[in-house]
Amino acid sequence: MKLIIALIQPTKLEAVKEALSHVEVFRLTVMDVQGFGRQKGYTEVYRGHEFTVNLLRKIELQIAVNEDFVEPTVNAIIQAGRSGPDGKIGDGKIFILPMDDCIRIRTGERGPEAI
């Protein structure tokens, strides 16, 4: 079992969800988050005052999958989350973490069956 954490552009959420449904991944958690990497934010003018926005809005997806679904899930996120054929800085990141256990609260099932 693996936990896939993907940080994507907010505008790509619907495309990523659709791509995931095509590879039969229907369970995910979506969170609004803020952060920055190479983009380092941007400068705006508001009511005549210039200020720097250094935390950019992103969407974080958390997806728990069995081993067979890791590569299809990652490929779907890359395909739908990339800006253009070569991508752009700020398209996001994907982290794949080992997951020791999973427990379904309703039934008490554990392990791959609980996912």
N, C-alpha and C positions, 0 to 999 in steps of 0.2 A: 504494500500500500504506500502511496505517495500523497503528499499535500503539495499542490501546485498553487503558487501565489503569483499572480500576474498583475503588473501595474500597466494600465493602458490609458490612452487619451479618452476623455469622456465622450467625444463624438464617435468613437469606435465601438461603444458598448453594444448597441443593437446588432451591428455586423458580427461581433465576436459571439454574442449569444446565438445568433442564427447559425454561424459556422460550427459552434459546439453542438447544437441540436442535430446537425447533419452527421456528426460522428457519434451520436447517441450519448452525449453527456448533457444531462438535464438538471443536475443538482449543483448549485453553486451559491456562494455568498458574495454579495456585491456591497462594497463600502466606498463612500466618498472620502478621499484622503488628500493631503497636500504635501508637496515636497519639491525638491529640485535636484537636478543632476548637472549635466553639461549646459543645459539651457540657462541656468543661473538667474532666472526671472526676467523681468522687463521693467521699463520705466513708463509711467503714465502721468498725465497732467489732469488734475481734478480741481476745479474751481480756481484755476490759476496757480496752483501749487504742484510742483513736480514731486512724485514719490516713486520709490522702487518697490515693486511686488516681487519678492524673492521666493515665495512659496506658490507653486503652481498647482492647480486642481488636477487630480488624477483619479482614476477609478481602480480600486484594488479588488481583484477576483480571488476567492479562495475556493479551490476545487479539490476534493478528496477523490482519488481514483485508485482502482486496482491496477496492477502492473501492466496489464494488456491495454489499458486506456491512456497510458502516459504519453506515448509518442503521438497518437492521433489528436489528443487534447492540445499538446504543445504546438503541433503543426497547424491546427485550426486557429489557435490564438495568433500565431505568427502571420498566417495568411490574411486574416480579417483585421488584425490590429496594425499592420504595416501601412504607412502612408506612401502610396505609389510603389513602383516595382523595386526600388532600391531602399525605400524607407527614409526617414529623417530623424535627426536628433530629437529626442522627446517622445518617440513612439512607445517607449516603455521597456520593461524588463520582465523576465519570467524566472522564478526561483522554484526549484524542485527539491522538496525536503522529504526525508524518510518519515513515515508515520508509524509509530509503534503499535497503536491500537485505535480502534474506533468502537464506540458503544452507542447503539440506538436506545435512547431513553425509554421510549414506549414499550419495547419488548425485551430489552436487556441483551439483545444479540450483540456479539462482539466480532471484531475482525472484518475481513472482506465482505462478509454477508451483511454487515451493518451499513456499509456504504450504499 
